[in-house]
Amino acid sequence: MGHFKEMDANSDKKITKEEWQTFHDARFTEFDKDADGSITADEIKNFKKVKKEEKRESKKEEKNGKK
């Protein structure tokens, strides 16, 4: 399901065109770090790197919290 729950803002198990657009507009803004209205390959690469590091850090915190 991927990002379905994130896109389904009102939790009605359906995604409207507005919910779809809102999600993707926000995602575009996350990628476009220099806010120039376009996304470069480097911005995508850096975004993915940051998300991967955040996920790794989150897993570490979960693991340490369970000890």
C-alpha positions in Angstrom: 0.0 0.0 0.0 3.0 2.3 0.3 1.9 5.9 1.1 -1.9 5.1 1.0 -2.5 5.9 4.7 -0.5 9.2 4.4 -2.5 10.2 1.3 -5.9 9.3 2.8 -6.1 12.4 4.9 -9.7 11.7 6.2 -9.1 7.9 6.7 -12.1 6.9 4.6 -10.1 4.2 2.7 -10.3 6.2 -0.5 -8.0 8.8 -2.0 -9.5 11.7 -3.7 -7.8 13.7 -6.5 -7.4 16.5 -3.9 -5.7 14.2 -1.4 -3.5 12.8 -4.1 -2.4 16.3 -5.2 -1.9 17.5 -1.7 0.4 14.6 -0.9 2.4 15.0 -4.0 2.7 18.7 -3.7 4.1 18.3 -0.3 6.5 15.6 -1.5 7.7 17.8 -4.3 8.4 20.6 -1.8 10.5 18.1 0.3 12.6 17.2 -2.7 13.0 20.8 -4.0 15.4 21.9 -1.3 16.5 25.1 -3.1 12.9 26.0 -3.8 13.5 26.9 -7.4 10.4 25.0 -8.6 12.2 22.1 -10.2 13.8 18.9 -8.9 17.3 17.8 -9.9 18.7 14.3 -9.9 20.9 15.4 -7.0 18.0 16.6 -5.0 16.3 13.2 -5.4 19.5 11.4 -4.5 20.0 13.6 -1.4 16.3 13.2 -0.3 16.6 9.4 -0.6 19.9 9.4 1.4 18.4 11.5 4.2 15.3 9.3 4.4 17.4 6.1 4.5 19.5 7.6 7.3 16.4 8.6 9.2 15.0 5.1 8.9 18.3 3.6 10.0 18.4 5.9 13.0 14.8 5.1 13.9 15.5 1.4 13.8 18.5 2.0 16.1 16.3 3.9 18.6 13.7 1.1 18.5 16.4 -1.5 19.1 17.9 0.4 22.0 14.5 1.1 23.6 13.8 -2.6 23.7 16.9 -3.5 25.6 
